[in-house]
Amino acid sequence: MSGVDEIEGIAKSVARGLKGFEKRRGPGRGNRATNRFMNVVKSRVGRRLGTKCTIEAPVGGGTDYRFDFYLPDEDTAVEMAFSIRKSPSEFEKDIFKALLATEDATPVKRLVFLSKSGTKKKRGEPGPRAIIQFVKSRFGLSVEVREITGG
């Protein structure tokens, strides 16, 4: 099983245990709920994957950006991206972070978004689809969206 599959499985398990995981809470309450979710997922990923995964991995390039998870043996970054369904800027920023990292000697050949339901459909629209195709053909960066749902 790949590290991405492990992270996805952990995220799904945590999400299933949270009543109202899919509920939109807005600023403040939503941020706190996301932070609680992320703290549990990061803790479990750290215990399960150990040194195979860097949590809050620096992107480099003189930025303060970080990947939620980076799997060096797979050249893969994983982002929990709950706002990309409605905010193209977060989607684009995370793609750009992967390109910056590669330029700074942290190879990212694959970027996986773990998002709430509905995101795959939204990212399959013409604009995001064109971005995904462009970074694949120009930079060799594969972008994938996987959905997690909860209780």
N, C-alpha and C positions, 0 to 999 in steps of 0.2 A: 504494500500500500504506500502511495506517495505521501510526502509530507503535507501537500495540499489537501489530499483526501482526509488525512488525520485531523488537520485544522478544521476542515469543513464538518467532519463528524462531531468534533468537540463543540463547535458553534451550534450545530443543530441540536445536540443534546442539551446544551444550556438553554437555547431558545425554547425548546419544548417544555422545559421546566418553569418558564416564565409566563404567567397568566397575562394576556394582553400584549404579548411581544409585538404583534403587528400594529397595535394601536398608535396613532400619531398623538404625541403629547405636546408638541410645540417647544419653543425655547424654554430653557430652565428645567422643567420636569423631564422633557425629552432628553436633554443632555445628561441629566443625572441618571436616568434609566440606561442610557447607552454606556455611560461610564461604569455603572455597576456590572452590566453585561460584559463589557470588555475586560474588566478586572478579573472576573471569573474565567473567561476564555483564556486570557493570557496566562493565568496561574496554571490552568490545566494543560495548556500547550507546553509551557515550560517544564512541567513534570513529565509529560509524555515524550516530548521530542528532545529535551535537553539541549545539547550543543549542536544538534542537527538544525536548529532553528534559532535565529536571532530575533528577539522581540524588541520592538521599537528601534529597528536598525537604522542608523543614520544613512541618509541618501548620499551625502557628500557634496562636492561641488561648491563648497562654501555656503551651503544653505543650512537652515535649522530644520529642514524637512526630515521626516522619518517614515519608514514603512511599518505598518503594524507587525508584519512578520516577513522575514527574509530567510529563504532556504538556499544556502550557498551551494549545496551539492546538486540542486535542481535549477540554479540560476533563476529562481522564481521569487517574486514579491507577492504577498497576499495583503489585500486591503479590505477591512470591514468597511463597507461603504453604504451607509443607510440613507444618505441624502442624495446619492447620484440619480435616484429615480426622478427627482424633481429638479435637481441642480446640475446642469451640464458642466459648470465650472469645477466642481469637485472631481467629476469624471476626468475632465481634461487635465486638471492639476495632477492627479495621480498618474496619468499616462506620462505627463511631462517629467514627473519625479523619476520614473523608470528610465527615461532617456537620459536625464542628468546623471543618474547613478552609473549607468553604463559608460558615459563619458569620463567619469571619475574612477574608473577601474573596479566598479562593483557590477559585474555583469548581470543584467536582467534580460532574459530572453522571453520570459513569460510573466504576465501580470494577471493575477486572478482577483476579481472582485467578489466578495461574499456579501450579498445584499438581501433585502427583504423582497417578498413576492411582488411581481409586477415590473421589476427592474429589467429583466431580460427582454421583455416586450419593448420597454422604453428605449433601451440601448440598441434595439434592432431597427429603430427608425433611421431614415436616410442620413441625417447628420452624424450621429454617433457611429453608424455603420461605416460611413466614409472615413472617419477618423481611425477606426480600428483597421480598416483595409490599408490606409495610408501608412500607419506605423509598422504594419506587418511587411508591406512591400518595400518601404524605404529603409527601415531600421531593423527588420527581423524580429520585432517585438510582437509576440502573440498576446492578445487581450481576450480574456474569458470572463463571463459573468455567470456566477452560480447563485441560486437563491436558497435562502434558509427561511424556514417558517417556525413559528412557535406555538405555544399553548394558548 
